[in-house]
Amino acid sequence: MADLTTKLAGITLKNPVMTASGTFGYGVEFADFVNLEDIGGIIVKGTTLNPREGNDYPRMVETASGMLNCVGLQNKGVDYFCKNIYPQTKDINTNMIVNVSGSCPEDYAECAARINELDNIPAIELNISCPNVRQGGMAFGVTTDGAASVVKAVREAYKKTLIVKLSPNVTSITDIALAVQDAGADAVSLINTLMGMVIDIEKRKPILSIGTGGMSGPAVKPVAVRCVYQVAKAVNVPIVGLGGIMNAHDAIEFLLAGASAIEIGTANFVDPAITVKVAQGISEWLDNHGCKSVSEIIGQAL
Amino acid sequence: MKKYIKDLTVAAVEYPHSRYVLIKLTDAEPLPEVAPGQFVEVKVEGSPATFLRRPISINYYDKATNQLWLLVAMVGEGTRTLGTLKAGDKLNLVFPLGNGFSPVQKAGEKVLLVGGGVGVAPLLQYGRYLKENGAHPVFLLGARTSADLLELDLFRAISDVYITTEDASEGEKGFVTQHSVLQTDKFDRISVCGPKPMMVSVARYAKQTATPCEVSLENMMACGLGACLCCVEKTVKGNVCVCKEGPVFDINDLTWNL
C-alpha cells in the first residue's frame, strides 16, 4: 500500500485529506459516519474573537452542481471554543486545526494568540477570504497590503503552523499568495468560495439574505485547480487545495496541480462519509498506478 | 440517537394524488429506531440539477413490518425524480435526524395535531405514538380541496379527524384556525406541521388560549447535521440550526410575531 503521509510546513498528516472549515462542524457532528482519526486533518468552523450571530436566513441556495451560502461566520467566539469545544476534540488523534477570522488585524492576532495556548491544535487556518462578512474577512484578502497586514499581525502572536486561506475573488491570486508568504505564512490554502448570486424570478429579488453568497461545489473545481496550479508555480510554501472535490480523482487533480494536501467541503453535505472514501480512493489510485507514496505525485502536472 | 447512512430498498410506491408520492422503504436488517417528528436526508439519483440531499419528514415507521414511509410533495425536479422510484430501487438515506415532537407529558392528555398539505406527514407517526402511549390525539387537517387530503383513512384509524378545505369540498370551509372544534373543545397542548402562515395562525390561537404549542419547521437545509449553519431560525437563544435543535420548536422559543 502506498504511503499516504504528507507534510504541511511543521505538521504531518496521516493522509492528505482534510475537511474544509464550516462544512464539518467540529468533527463530532460526523462521528456516527466516519472514524475521525482516519482523516488527515479537521479544520473546524471559522472562529472569531467575539461571538457572531451570522447573517439572516436564507443563508443557502442550491445551484447546478453546487450551492451558495452566506452564513456569515456564525460562531460562539474563541473563548467558548477553548472552554467548551476543545476539551471534546483534543484527544482525537488527528490534526485539529482552527479556522480564524476577524474584522481587524488586532482581533485576528488576539484570537490566534488564545488558540496558540491549546497544546493539541498544531495549526490555524487564517481566513482572509470570507465573502460573506462586510467588515473584514475578504476585504483583507483582496489586496496584497491588506493580506500582508493581517498575516504579519498574526505571525507575531502565533508560533505554530500558520496556513492562510486565499480568495479567488481577486485579479491575481498569485500576487496575494506571494504577499502572505513574505509576511510569514507557513502554507496557503485555496480556494475559498467564489462570490455569486441567485435571483428568485417570482419575487424579483436575490434569494440570499445579503444578496450575494459564496459558491462552492463541483461547479467551481476547474477554477480551483487553475488557482492551485498558478500559485504552485509562484510560491515556495506548501499548498492545501480545495474547491469542489467530490471524489478521489478530483483530489488527485489538486495533488498533481501542486497541492500537498486537500480539503473536502461541500461534498460532506452530500455524503457525510466522503472524507474516508476519498482517502481510500487516493490510496487505491496510487497503488493502481505503481506509486509508492502520495508525495511522488504532488506537483507532477506543473 | 445514533445516525446512519444507509441504502434502503423501495418496497412500494403509491400516488395518493398526482402531486404526492408515498415511498415505502425497507431493509434486510432491522431499521434503526426513529422518533416521531424526526426526518431523513434523501440522496436523489438521476437528477443532475439536484445537488444537495432533500430533507423529508418521516411519515410512518413500523417495527413489525420493518418499514419507513416518506410522503413527498413533488414540487421541484428533485422531488419529482423521487416520484419515479419503483419497487426494488435503492434510496440512500442519512437518518434519523433532528429532535421529534414532545413525548407524552401525562396519561390521558388531549393533544391536538394540526396539519396542512403535506405537513400532515409526520403527524401520522406522532398520532400513533401518542395513542399507543396513553395520550389522546385529535387531528385537525387542512387542505385546499378534498383531493389534497392525504392518508385520511390512516388518520381516522388512529383517532378523530376534523377537516377544513378552502373550497368546502370536505369538512368545514376555510382554514384550520376557523374550524369550530377550536371553539367547542379544549386541548392540553398542540403540535403543528404545515405551511408557515398556517403554523403562525395556529400559534396565535395557542397563545390566546394559553395552550402549549410546538411547531415543526422546514427551513432550507444543506447538511442536516448542524454543521453548515444554513437552516437557522432566530430564537430567544439566537440563531439555531433547525436540523439539529429542531425541527420541532416550542413557540415560546421562537421570535415570531404572535
Interface residues (C-beta under 8 A of the other chain):
Chain A: G22 T23 F24 G25 E29 F30 D32 F33 K45 E53 G54 D56 Y57 P58 R59 M60 V61 E62 T63 A64 S65 G66 M67 N69 V71 Q74 G217 P218 T266 N268 F269 V270 D271 P272 A273
Chain B: K2 K3 Y4 I5 K43 P48 A49 T50 F51 L52 R53 V94 N219 M220 M221 A222 C223 G224 L225 G226 A227 C228 L229 C230 C231 V232 E233 K234 G238 N239 K244
